[in-house]
Amino acid sequence: AVELDQFPSAVIENIQVSKTFTPDQQGDASGGAVDIRLKGLPDEFFFEFKSQIGFNSQTTGNDEFLTYRGGGVGFWDDGAERRAEQENGTNWDGAVGVSRGSASADHKWSAAFGGSHEFSNGVRFGGLLNFFYERDNSYYDNGIDDSYWVEEPGEGLVPKLGQRDGANTYKTQLLDVSRGSQEMQWGTLATFGVEWEDHQLGLVYLSTQTTEDTATLAEDTRGKEYFFPGYDPGDPTTPGHEEPDAAPYLRLETLEYTERNVTTLQLNGRHTFTDDGFGPFGRPEFDWTLADSS
């Protein structure tokens, strides 16, 4: 299941989806194949530059954006330094716990240029170069993630109990959730091709990187209040203090960093044969691709 956001629309010529196996597919193909054709030889010279900036009312100018020390995504950033493995027996100096900060504005830009030239003998060659960059942010602080169950048939829903160790020791999951996410995508596409008569040869290089950095804060205070109405953590005379392990306050802080990289170098060709000797079968086509991808 390839995540198609790794291939920006700027570098795609077309997408062909095959719901069943057909003879023209690769030998290891099966139903549900997705064939992504990258852009090739342009018809004429062109230069294109696009830029866009966005406003998000939940992130732009928000100094309470949820992040963490050393968090975020940046150009050429692989997160290696702040997410490096720690040596045994040393103090932890990596990222831990969430904090508040600010996020950059949403923006993206791309640049592309290329062209082709045809000689008098009918041979045409050319290529294109494309570079793209995109930065997005998302944030919410009013999320709800509750777990309920029915203990006895016919009864109503009550908070689901976990980590139970006796009648007065248990935890609930009535979570109030805040989450901040930053995403960056960049990459480049370079192609070179040559065509003559009924033959085409092309060389394609594509490299993309998609990075997402997410900080999540989930707090459960409503479980205690459900089982002990009137509970006040600052007043030991209120209900619930005599049973501190029954639905205690929980604070879960999760840091999640995901990076996906795609690199491919492809040499491809397409050849159309003359119709001599093939009769009603028309002109057969033969296409091939040699690729080194990761």
C-alpha positions as CSV (number, residue, x, y, z in Angstrom):
1,A,0.0,0.0,0.0
2,V,2.1,2.9,-1.3
3,E,1.3,6.3,0.2
4,L,0.7,8.4,-2.9
5,D,1.5,11.7,-1.2
6,Q,5.2,10.8,-1.8
7,F,4.7,11.7,-5.4
8,P,3.6,15.3,-5.9
9,S,1.3,16.0,-8.8
10,A,4.0,18.2,-10.4
11,V,6.1,15.2,-11.3
12,I,3.3,12.8,-12.5
13,E,2.4,12.4,-16.1
14,N,-0.5,9.9,-15.4
15,I,-1.6,7.2,-13.1
16,Q,-3.0,3.9,-14.3
17,V,-4.9,1.6,-11.9
18,S,-5.4,-2.1,-12.8
19,K,-8.0,-3.9,-10.7
20,T,-7.2,-7.2,-12.2
21,F,-4.0,-8.8,-13.6
22,T,-3.3,-8.2,-17.3
23,P,-0.5,-9.7,-19.5
24,D,1.3,-6.3,-20.0
25,Q,2.1,-6.0,-16.3
26,Q,5.3,-7.1,-14.6
27,G,5.6,-10.7,-13.6
28,D,5.1,-10.1,-9.9
29,A,2.0,-7.9,-10.4
30,S,-1.4,-8.8,-9.0
31,G,-4.9,-7.2,-8.9
32,G,-4.9,-3.6,-7.6
33,A,-1.6,-2.5,-9.3
34,V,-0.9,1.2,-9.5
35,D,1.3,2.4,-12.3
36,I,2.7,5.9,-11.7
37,R,4.2,7.4,-14.9
38,L,6.6,10.2,-14.2
39,K,6.9,13.2,-16.6
40,G,9.2,12.7,-19.6
41,L,10.2,14.6,-22.6
42,P,8.4,18.0,-22.9
43,D,7.0,19.2,-26.2
44,E,8.6,22.7,-26.0
45,F,10.7,24.9,-23.8
46,F,9.1,26.1,-20.6
47,F,9.9,27.7,-17.3
48,E,7.4,27.7,-14.4
49,F,7.6,29.0,-10.8
50,K,4.7,28.6,-8.3
51,S,4.5,29.9,-4.8
52,Q,1.7,29.8,-2.2
53,I,1.2,30.8,1.4
54,G,-1.7,29.7,3.6
55,F,-3.4,30.9,6.8
56,N,-4.6,28.4,9.4
57,S,-6.6,29.9,12.3
58,Q,-5.4,27.1,14.6
59,T,-1.7,27.3,13.9
60,T,-0.7,30.7,12.3
61,G,0.5,33.0,15.1
62,N,-0.4,30.5,17.8
63,D,2.2,30.6,20.5
64,E,0.5,27.6,22.3
65,F,1.2,25.2,19.5
66,L,2.0,21.8,20.9
67,T,5.5,20.6,20.2
68,Y,8.6,19.5,22.2
69,R,12.2,20.5,22.8
70,G,14.1,20.0,19.6
71,G,10.9,19.1,17.7
72,G,9.8,20.3,14.3
73,V,10.8,19.7,10.7
74,G,13.1,21.7,8.5
75,F,14.9,21.6,5.2
76,W,17.4,18.8,4.9
77,D,16.4,17.7,8.4
78,D,16.6,14.0,9.2
79,G,16.2,14.4,13.0
80,A,19.3,12.3,13.6
81,E,21.0,14.5,16.1
82,R,18.1,15.1,18.5
83,R,16.7,11.6,18.1
84,A,20.0,9.7,18.3
85,E,20.3,6.5,20.4
86,Q,21.5,7.1,24.0
87,E,24.6,5.3,25.4
88,N,23.9,3.0,28.3
89,G,24.8,4.4,31.7
90,T,24.5,8.1,30.6
91,N,21.9,10.7,31.4
92,W,19.2,11.0,28.8
93,D,19.7,14.1,26.7
94,G,17.2,13.4,23.9
95,A,13.7,14.7,23.3
96,V,11.1,13.9,26.0
97,G,7.8,15.4,27.0
98,V,5.7,18.0,25.2
99,S,6.0,21.8,25.4
100,R,4.4,24.8,23.9
101,G,5.8,26.8,21.0
102,S,5.0,28.3,17.6
103,A,4.7,26.9,14.1
104,S,5.8,28.4,10.8
105,A,3.2,29.6,8.3
106,D,1.9,27.1,5.8
107,H,3.7,27.6,2.5
108,K,4.8,25.8,-0.6
109,W,6.7,26.5,-3.8
110,S,7.9,24.7,-6.9
111,A,10.1,25.5,-9.9
112,A,10.5,23.7,-13.2
113,F,12.1,24.2,-16.5
114,G,12.9,22.2,-19.6
115,G,12.5,21.8,-23.3
116,S,13.3,19.8,-26.4
117,H,14.9,20.3,-29.8
118,E,14.3,18.4,-33.0
119,F,17.0,18.0,-35.6
120,S,16.4,18.0,-39.3
121,N,16.8,14.2,-39.4
122,G,13.8,13.8,-37.1
123,V,15.7,13.0,-33.9
124,R,14.4,14.9,-30.9
125,F,16.0,15.2,-27.5
126,G,15.4,17.2,-24.3
127,G,14.6,17.0,-20.6
128,L,13.2,18.8,-17.6
129,L,14.2,19.6,-14.0
130,N,11.6,20.1,-11.3
131,F,12.1,21.0,-7.6
132,F,9.3,21.3,-5.0
133,Y,8.9,22.2,-1.3
134,E,5.8,22.2,0.9
135,R,5.3,22.9,4.6
136,D,2.0,22.3,6.5
137,N,0.9,22.4,10.1
138,S,-2.2,21.2,12.0
139,Y,-3.3,21.6,15.6
140,Y,-6.3,21.0,17.9
141,D,-6.8,21.2,21.6
142,N,-10.4,20.0,22.1
143,G,-10.1,16.4,21.2
144,I,-11.9,13.6,23.1
145,D,-10.8,10.0,23.2
146,D,-13.1,8.1,25.6
147,S,-13.3,4.4,26.3
148,Y,-16.6,3.0,27.7
149,W,-18.1,-0.4,28.1
150,V,-21.2,-2.2,29.3
151,E,-20.4,-4.3,32.4
152,E,-23.8,-6.1,32.6
153,P,-26.3,-6.8,29.8
154,G,-29.0,-4.2,29.8
155,E,-27.1,-1.6,31.7
156,G,-25.8,1.7,30.3
157,L,-22.3,2.6,29.3
158,V,-19.7,3.3,32.0
159,P,-16.0,4.2,31.8
160,K,-13.9,1.2,30.9
161,L,-11.6,0.1,33.7
162,G,-8.0,-1.0,33.0
163,Q,-4.9,-2.1,35.0
164,R,-7.2,-3.3,37.7
165,D,-5.7,-4.6,40.9
166,G,-8.6,-4.9,43.3
167,A,-11.8,-2.9,43.7
168,N,-10.0,0.3,44.6
169,T,-7.1,0.2,42.1
170,Y,-7.9,0.9,38.5
171,K,-7.4,3.4,35.7
172,T,-9.8,4.9,33.2
173,Q,-9.4,6.4,29.7
174,L,-11.5,9.5,29.5
175,L,-8.9,11.5,27.7
176,D,-8.9,15.2,26.7
177,V,-6.5,15.4,23.8
178,S,-4.3,18.2,22.3
179,R,-2.2,17.5,19.2
180,G,0.2,19.5,17.1
181,S,1.6,18.2,13.8
182,Q,4.2,19.6,11.4
183,E,4.7,18.1,7.9
184,M,7.3,18.9,5.3
185,Q,7.8,17.5,1.8
186,W,10.5,18.3,-0.7
187,G,12.1,16.6,-3.7
188,T,13.4,16.8,-7.2
189,L,12.7,15.2,-10.6
190,A,15.1,15.2,-13.5
191,T,14.5,13.6,-16.9
192,F,16.3,13.3,-20.2
193,G,15.0,11.7,-23.3
194,V,15.6,11.1,-27.0
195,E,13.1,10.1,-29.7
196,W,13.6,9.0,-33.3
197,E,11.2,7.4,-35.8
198,D,9.4,4.7,-33.8
199,H,11.7,4.6,-30.8
200,Q,12.0,6.4,-27.4
201,L,14.7,6.3,-24.7
202,G,14.4,8.0,-21.4
203,L,16.4,8.5,-18.2
204,V,14.5,9.6,-15.0
205,Y,15.8,10.4,-11.5
206,L,13.3,11.1,-8.7
207,S,14.1,11.8,-5.0
208,T,11.4,12.8,-2.4
209,Q,11.3,13.1,1.4
210,T,8.2,13.4,3.5
211,T,8.6,14.2,7.2
212,E,5.9,14.4,9.8
213,D,6.5,15.4,13.5
214,T,3.6,15.0,15.9
215,A,3.3,15.8,19.6
216,T,0.2,14.6,21.5
217,L,-0.9,15.4,25.0
218,A,-3.7,13.3,26.5
219,E,-5.0,13.9,30.0
220,D,-7.6,11.9,32.0
221,T,-9.1,13.9,34.9
222,R,-12.8,13.1,34.1
223,G,-12.4,9.5,35.3
224,K,-11.8,10.6,38.9
225,E,-14.6,13.1,38.7
226,Y,-17.0,10.4,37.3
227,F,-16.5,8.0,40.2
228,F,-16.0,10.6,42.9
229,P,-18.3,13.6,42.2
230,G,-16.9,16.8,43.8
231,Y,-13.3,15.6,43.8
232,D,-10.9,18.5,44.2
233,P,-7.1,17.7,44.0
234,G,-6.3,20.7,46.1
235,D,-8.8,19.9,48.9
236,P,-8.1,16.6,50.8
237,T,-11.5,16.7,52.4
238,T,-13.3,16.1,49.1
239,P,-14.4,12.6,48.0
240,G,-11.7,10.4,46.4
241,H,-8.6,11.3,48.4
242,E,-9.0,8.2,50.6
243,E,-8.7,6.0,47.4
244,P,-5.8,7.6,45.5
245,D,-5.3,4.6,43.2
246,A,-9.0,4.6,42.0
247,A,-9.1,6.4,38.6
248,P,-6.1,8.6,39.3
249,Y,-5.2,11.5,37.1
250,L,-3.3,10.4,34.0
251,R,-1.1,12.5,31.7
252,L,0.2,10.8,28.5
253,E,2.7,12.6,26.3
254,T,3.6,11.0,22.9
255,L,6.3,12.1,20.5
256,E,6.0,10.6,17.0
257,Y,8.4,11.3,14.2
258,T,8.0,9.7,10.7
259,E,10.2,10.1,7.7
260,R,9.7,8.5,4.3
261,N,12.2,8.7,1.5
262,V,11.8,7.6,-2.1
263,T,14.7,7.5,-4.6
264,T,14.6,6.0,-8.1
265,L,16.8,6.0,-11.1
266,Q,15.1,4.6,-14.2
267,L,16.2,3.9,-17.8
268,N,13.3,3.1,-20.0
269,G,12.4,2.6,-23.7
270,R,9.5,2.2,-26.0
271,H,9.7,0.7,-29.5
272,T,7.0,0.3,-32.1
273,F,7.7,-2.2,-34.9
274,T,6.6,-2.0,-38.5
275,D,3.5,-3.9,-39.5
276,D,5.2,-6.1,-42.1
277,G,4.4,-9.7,-41.5
278,F,2.0,-9.1,-38.6
279,G,-1.1,-8.8,-40.6
280,P,-4.3,-8.2,-38.6
281,F,-2.3,-7.8,-35.3
282,G,-1.2,-4.3,-36.3
283,R,2.1,-2.8,-35.1
284,P,3.4,-4.4,-31.9
285,E,4.9,-2.2,-29.1
286,F,7.7,-3.2,-26.8
287,D,8.5,-1.2,-23.7
288,W,11.0,-1.9,-20.9
289,T,12.4,-0.3,-17.7
290,L,15.6,-0.8,-15.8
291,A,15.3,0.8,-12.3
292,D,17.3,1.1,-9.1
293,S,14.8,2.2,-6.4
294,S,14.7,2.5,-2.6
